[in-house]
Amino acid sequence: MQEDRKRAVEEQFDRDSHGYLERYLTKESIRETKRVIKLIESDSKYERVLDIGCGPGTISPNLLEISEQVYGIDISGDMVKIASD
């Protein structure tokens, strides 16, 4: 049953991926930007950063300010494709 639920969530995000930015960019951006600003202000630098649940990669450019390499993973393959573009 748990595998069926996981697949259902993945399919939902794959379906939503193409319109995701238009619908959720503002809410996502504000929350994510606040988190990244705290990291940038701390003057910490990282060799690599892993963005778990990266979605369409909205914070990847900001994460590149504190790290040379940014990796994103998401349950939705379509979201990762958008983030990679």
C-alpha positions in Angstrom: 0.0 0.0 0.0 2.8 2.4 0.8 4.3 2.0 -2.6 1.0 2.8 -4.2 0.7 6.0 -2.2 4.3 7.0 -3.1 3.5 6.4 -6.8 0.3 8.5 -6.5 2.2 11.4 -5.0 4.9 11.2 -7.7 2.2 11.1 -10.4 0.4 14.1 -8.9 3.6 16.2 -8.9 4.4 15.1 -12.4 1.0 16.3 -13.5 1.3 19.6 -11.7 4.9 20.2 -12.7 4.2 22.2 -15.9 2.0 24.8 -14.1 3.7 24.6 -10.8 5.7 27.8 -11.0 2.7 29.9 -12.1 0.6 28.7 -9.2 3.1 28.4 -6.4 6.1 30.6 -7.2 5.2 33.4 -4.8 4.6 31.3 -1.7 7.5 29.0 -2.4 9.9 31.9 -3.3 9.2 33.8 -0.1 9.7 30.9 2.2 12.8 29.5 0.4 14.4 32.9 -0.1 14.2 33.6 3.6 16.0 30.3 4.3 18.7 31.0 1.7 19.2 34.5 3.0 20.0 33.2 6.4 22.6 30.9 4.9 24.1 33.6 2.8 24.3 36.1 5.7 26.1 33.5 7.8 29.1 33.8 5.5 29.2 30.0 5.4 30.5 28.4 2.2 29.9 24.8 1.3 31.5 22.5 -1.2 28.2 20.9 -2.2 24.6 21.5 -1.3 21.7 19.0 -1.7 18.3 20.5 -2.2 15.9 17.8 -1.1 12.5 18.3 -2.6 13.9 20.8 -5.1 10.8 21.1 -7.1 11.4 23.2 -10.2 14.7 24.6 -8.8 13.6 28.0 -7.7 16.3 28.4 -5.2 19.2 26.8 -7.1 20.6 30.1 -8.3 20.7 31.4 -4.7 22.3 28.2 -3.4 25.1 28.7 -6.0 26.0 31.8 -4.0 27.1 29.6 -1.1 28.3 26.5 -2.8 30.2 25.5 -5.9 27.9 22.5 -6.6 24.1 22.3 -6.1 22.3 19.0 -6.5 18.5 18.8 -6.4 16.3 15.7 -5.9 12.6 15.5 -6.0 10.0 12.7 -6.1 8.8 14.1 -9.4 11.1 13.5 -12.4 9.3 16.2 -14.3 10.1 18.8 -11.6 13.8 17.8 -11.8 13.7 18.2 -15.6 12.3 21.8 -15.1 15.0 22.5 -12.5 17.7 21.3 -14.9 16.7 23.5 -17.7 
